[in-house]
Amino acid sequence: MQDVFSRVSLLRRPRILSRAARLGARNYSRKRDLRRILGYGEMPRPAAAVMRLLELEETLNTARKTGEAGYSMIRHVDVLIALAGETGFLRSGAHTKTAAP
């Protein structure tokens, strides 16, 4: 099984989606955005959040490719923004610094 970073780095999406996600990731707020995207409930750890976001993104990408009527580019970009933000958060190690001893 691939690790989280490998899975994220292997994503290949249209330039417009990638660029929108990159720009949006600058303003990503875990508290505000992750709960809105994943739904209410307990906030998952960054690695678990990335895995859930990858699953959501895969579903959205399949809908995009097949031309499903319910596909939302806005939702897709939101998920990609959260994915970029969570991956950056995980990569920085900031989540381990805030953990209780």
N, C-alpha and C positions, 0 to 999 in steps of 0.2 A: 504494500500500500504506500502511496506517495505521501510525503509530509505536506503540511498546510501550505508552506511557502512554494513548494514545487507545483502544487495544484493551481495556485493563484498565478504563478509566473507562466504557466502553460495556457492561460486564457488568451484567446485570440478573438477580438470583437471588432466590429466596424469602427473606423477611426472616429466618427462622430460620437459614438457611445463612449469610447475610451477617453477622448478629450473632455467630454462633459463630466465624466467621473473624476478625472484628474483635477479639473478645476473645482468641482464641488467638494472634493476631499479636503480642500484647504479650510473649509468652514464646517467640517464634520464635528458634531458634538455627540459623543457616545450616549450621554444621558438623554438628550433630546431625540436624536435620530434613530438609534437602535431600537428603542422601545416602540417607536412608531412603525418601524419596518417589520420587526419580528412579532409584534403584538404585545399585549400587556402580560405581566407576570414577572417572575424573577429574572433579573439581568444575568445572562450567561457569561461565563469567563470568555476572554477574547478568542481562544482557540476553538471553543464550542460555537461561539458566535460566527466565526469565519466558516466553519463547516456548515452551519445552517444557512448562511448567506450563499455559500457555493451551491447548495441544493436549490435554493430559491432562484438563483441566477441561471442555473442549468434549465430549470423549468421555463423561465422567461425566455431564454435564448431559443429553446425548442419552439415555443409559441411564435417567436419572431420569425424563425426560419420557415415554419409551416404556414405562416400567414393567418394565424387564428384571429378571429374577430375580437376576442377579449384581451389581446395583447396591448399592454400600455408601455410606451417608450419611457414615459416619465417614471413609472414604477421600476423599470429596468435600470434606468440611470440612478435612481435612489438606492437600489440594491448594490450597484457597482460602486457608488460613493461610499456606502457603509462598508463594503468589502475592502476597499482601499484604505479607509480609515482604521478599520479593525486590524488589518494586516500591518499597517504602520505602527499601531499601538502595540501589537504583539511583538513586532520586530524591535521596537525601541526598548522593550523590557519595562516600560513604565508601570505595567500592571503588577509586577513583582515588588516594586518599591512601595506600593500602597497597601500591600497585604500586611495583615497583623502578624506580629512575631509568634 
